[in-house]
């Protein structure tokens, strides 16, 4: 934890001598760690795909009263918004087919019928583009050591976890991702170890929801953790819904009272 009066200067990764500006920043509640989104200051193409989301460890003792010290921690993980968008589309497609298979199995259809249905039915989820996602609005840590700081005791396991989880919020949706740590010698390369664990939002980010009931079920607030694996969020119908991102399943709705 940072003490009062201490400070730490972090240097984001630089590519091809481009100047980087930092936008959204989230400080870990219990570790010397921050997560932030960056973009090139000179990029006038408004290509959001170049935005990077970075997890950065730091030691505030190294830079206090010494601005010439270059040892300012290390990058735990780094991935671009273009890479994240690709993972989101893969997750949504897989979830769509899993839902279809479960529905077919529930109606006692044979394995051959299920496979034929999956092969011939076009997916209802259209792929997102980076521009449809939009700019990063918010970042939150969802690892055990972070959730322990915001939920009651007993709702998070005591065992340490090597998996680093983030929740990333956009204008109309939020995603939960797990990321793999970069080794010290691999910091100059962009991490590809990012896996989407949950997507909360509409099927089409580019158009208004035609189904009024479906539109009202969409999130109207940023999800918050209520246990290690469950998020809660408000919806436009006034209810509160829950998402278990281990089972990849939405829980029962609690209506407004």
C-alpha positions, 0 to 999 in steps of 0.5 A: 500500500502507498503511504501518505506522501509517497509516490511512484513514477511508472513508465508505460511501454513505448513502441517506435518512440511513440509518446503514450498517454494513460487514460483509465487507471485502477489501483489494486486495493491490497497490492502494489499493482495498478491496471491502466489503459494507454494509447498513442498520443500521436495516433490521429486515426482514432484506432481504438484497437491500438489501446493497450490494457496493462497490469503493472507492479511497482515498488514505491520505495524505489522512486521516492525522492529519486526521479532518476531511478529506472527501477519502477517495477515490471509489467505483469501483463499487457494486451491490446484492445484488438486482441481482447475484441478477438477473444470476446467474439470467440467467447460469445460464439462458443457460448452461443453453440453451448446454449444451442446444444444444451437446449437441444439435449433438453428436448431429447434430440440425438447427438446427430441431430444436435450436430446437424443443428449446430452446423446448419444454424447460423449464429445469432451473435454478430461479431463485434468490432473494436469501434463497437466496443468503444473506449475503455471506461473502467477497470477493476481487479477481480482476483481473490486478494482484491475481492476480499477487500470489498465482500464479507468474510467467507465469500472468498477462499483463503488460498492464494490464486495465481490467476489475475482477473480483471473486469473491463467496462465499456459504454454498453457492456462489461467483460471479465478476463483472466490474464497470465503473468509475463516472465521478466525476460518477456516484458518486451513482447505483448502477452497473448495469454488473455482469456474471456470468462464473462460477457455482460451486455447486449448481443448487438452493440451497434443497434438498439435492442428490438425486443423491448423485454430483452432491452430492459434486461440489459445492464444499467450499472457497472457489475460489482462482485458479491462473492468470488465468482458472482457479479451483481448488476442493475438492469433497465427493468429495475431488477438486479441480476447476477452472473456466475462467470465460472458456470457462465450463467445468469442467475435469478433476477431479483425485482425492485421492491 
